[in-house]
């Protein structure tokens, strides 16, 4: 049994593919699952089109890449821990969600370019998303390829950041952003945070990840998340902060040349390589509700660690699994 419909994600992009018409039976076939895993590793991102919009299909696609991992933020809503373990619900409503103003327009649940779990010592292998409630205005998810970013980056700036390590913390509020802020960004309403989240964030040591890393294939990946970044290891000073800000703003400027932006349909799933890709969310009209279901794929590239060997992060042994 072979995949019936494989196409480039977008003409001219050096990453990503589309797979159309995958059935649940095919998604559970060992040979098809192996092919999906191989294509994913090669292309970094797959958009599955015209598929059954169910959590069963999401789990089948997800586990073709690897075993599921519980999301490390325990306060996030789970769909059904008994029947659908690992599926979380990301919901934004007019009454609930952070709001910012960008380019003179207010949007809810905007997220800057980032990679997932940068605040953890381990990086999950991949994420899988599908849309449940789709908004009319906004709600677009963008994906940028770190291999393409590395090739497009100014050589002098690349020489200054390559070999550096970046410090990250679980700091999700817009007011906590230290690097890469849009010049015209205004915070209208902070993100709601519950006490459980605040306790977990306060207990965690900072994580450390390389700004550039090399895949087994030999390709180099520029992998810097301005969101939740604290600074450059051993260079948390004026010069180091200026360098990280320059890198973050250059990523903002270049990402659109190396990216794909997806407007959602209910019969689509997207899986992306978290070791390679950055992603962003455009935000949506604050008067609309948006709901996504997400699964996280276990794995680690082995290059991250906690600062000071994780001292002060006792909670991690219990929650960061």
N, C-alpha and C positions, 0 to 999 in steps of 0.2 A: 504494500500500500504506500503510495507516494503522495506528497503534498500536491494538490491540484493546481494551484494558482500562486506563483511567486513572481513579484515585480519589484523594481526599485522603489524606494520610499518617495523620492522626488528626483526628477531629472537633474543631474549635475551634482547631487549630494554624494560625498564619499562614504556615507554610512547609511544604515537602515534599509529595511525591505518591508514589503507588504505581502501578507499571505491571506488569500481570500477563500471563503467557503469551507473552512475547517469544521468538521463535525465532531461531536463529543466522542463518537466511536473512534474516529481517526486520532483525536487528542489522547486517547488511552491506548493506542496501538504502539507497542515498543519501538518498532522501526521508525514510525512517524515522530515519536518523541525524541529519538536519537537525532533525527534530521533537524528538528526544531532546535535542539540544543547546539548542534554544530553551526547552523545558520546564525543563531544568536551570538555565539562566540565570535564569529567572523564579522558580523555587521553591526553589532552593538545595540540594535534596537529593532523590534518587529511590531508592526501594526497589523493586528488580526481583524479582518473586515468580514461582515456578513456572517457572523457566528451567533450561536445561541446565547442570549444575554442572561446567563445564570451564574450563580456562585459555583455550581458544579463544574461549569466550563472554566471558570477562573482558576479553580484549584487544579484542574487537569492541565491547563497551560502552564501554570506556575510550577508544578512539580515535575514538568518535563525538563526544567532547568536545574532543579535541585529541591531539597527538602524545605519546607516552610520554616520561617523564623518568626517568633512572636515579636511584635514591634516593641522596642525598648521603652517607649513612653507608656506606662501602664494606665494612665488616665484617659487614653483615647478609647472611644467607643468601639466595642466588638460587635460584629453582626450576630453571631451565635456561637459561643465558645464550644458548645457541645457538638453541634452538627457541622459547623464550618470553622474549625479552629484556624486561627491565623488571618481571618478576613476582618479587616477593620473598616469602620464607616467614618468618612470625613464629610461632615455636613456643615454648611454655612447657611444661616437664615437671616432675614432682615433684622431680627432681634439679637443675633449672636454672630459675632465675627469682627475681627479688626478691620478698620476702614482707613485708607489713606487717600490723599489727593495727589494725582500724577497728571502732569500736562493739563492742569485745570479741571480734571474730572475725578470724581470720587469713585473708588472701587473697593469692594470687599474681598478679603482673602487674597490679596496680592502677595506673591512670593518672589524674591529676587533669584538670580542664578545661584544654584547651590547643588551639592550632592548630599544624599541622605546619610544620616547617622554620623556626620562629621564629628559630633560631640562624643562619639563612642570610640573605644580602642579598636573595635572590629568594624569593618565596612560590610554591610550586607551585599550579596552578589547582585541582586536585581530587585526591582519593584514591578508590580503588575497593577494596572489601573483599568477600571471601567466606570462609565458614567451611569448613574441611576436617575438623578434629576438634573436635566440640562438647562442652562440658562440661555436666554435669547441674546443678551448683551454681555460679551466677554466670556470668561471661563475657559480661555484658550491655554493649553499647556505647551510650552516650548522645550525643545531638547537640543543641546549643543554638544558636539563631539569634541572631546578633549584631545584626540589625535590631530584633528583638523585645526583646533585652536593652537596647539603646539607649533604646527607648521606655519600658521598665519601670524604668530606673535612676532613683534619687533625683536630682532636678534640681540640688540643691546640690552633690552629689558629682560629677555629670556636668560641671557647670561648672568644677570644679577639675581634672578629668582631661582634658577635651577640649582639644586643642591640645598636649598633652604627648606625648613620644616615650619608648618603653620600650626598655631595653637587655636583650639576651638572649645567652646563651652555651650551648654544647653541654654541658650539665651535667644528666645524666639520673638520677643517683643520688638516692634519696629524701633522703639526708643533705645534699644540696646545695640542697634547696628552701628558698628564703628567704621566699617569700610564699605565702599561701593555704593553709597546712597545716591539716588538720583538727586540732582541739584535742586529740583523744584518740589521734592516730596514733602508733604505736610501730613502729620498724623491727626486724623479726625476722631478716631475711637480706638483705644488700645485693644489688643487681643484679650479675650477673657481667659483667665488662668485659674484653675482650681487649686486648692491647698495641697492636694496630693502631688500635682505637677511641681508646684513651688518647692516642696520638700525634696523631691527627687533632684531637681535642678541644683538646689543649694548643697546637696550632699555629694555631688559628682566632682571629681577632679577634672582638670582640663585634659583634652585629648590632643594628640600630636600626629599629624599626617604630612607626608612629603608634598611639596608644591608640584613636583614633576616625578613621575615614576615610569619604569620601563616594563612593558608587557613581555611575556614569554616569546612573543613573535618578534621582539626587538623594537616595536613601535613605542615611541615616547608619548606620554599623556600629560598634558597640562591639567592639573586637578586641584583647583583652588576654589573654595566656597567663601565668597565674601560674607555671606549670611552666616552668623554665629562665629565668625573668626575673631580672635582676640589679639593677634599680632604674630610676629615672626619669632620663633624660638631663639633665645639669646640675643634678640635685637628688638626688645620692646622699648624703643626709644624713638626720638623724633625721626631719625634717618630710616629706621626699620619700618615705622608706621607710614612714612611717606612712600616707601617702596611698595608696601602692601596695598596702599590706596591706589597707586599708579597701576599696579597689576589688576586690581579689582575694576577700576574704571576702564582699563584696556579690554578686559573681558566683556564688560558691558557694551563696549563699542564694537568689538569684533564678533561677538557671539552670533549676531544676526547673519553674518557671512558663513557661519559654520553650523546653522541650526535649521530645525524644522518646527513649525508651529501648528498644533493640531486642534481643530474645532470638532467637538465630540458628537458621535451618534450612539444610540443605545446598543447597537449590535457590533461594537468594537471593543477590543482590548489592546492595550499597549504594554509591552515589556521592554525595559531598558537596562543596560549594563551600568550599575552604580559605580563601578570601578573606573569607568571610562567617560560617562556622560555627565553633564550638568543639566539641570532642568529648572524651569521657571513657570509661574502661573500669572496670567495677565490680570487676574482679579475680575470681578463681575459687578454688575449694577447692584448696589446695596439693597434694593427693593426686591431682588429675586433670591430664591433658594437654590442651592447647588449641593448635590450629594454624590460622592464617589465611593466605590468599594476598592480596597487596596489589599494586596498580599505582598509579603516580603520574603525573599528567597535567601536562605542561609548561605554563608560562605565568608571568606575573609582573604584579602590579598596579602596579609601578613606584615604590613608595613606601618601600621598604626600602633600607638601605645598611649598609656596615660602618663601624665606629668608626675614626677616624683614617685614612680611605681604605684600610682593609684592611692597613695596615702591620703586618708581623709575621705575616701570613697567607699566606706564599708557597705553601703546600700547596694553597690554594684554586684556583689556576689549573689544577691537575692533577686535583683530585678533586671539586670542587663544580660539577659540570656538570648 
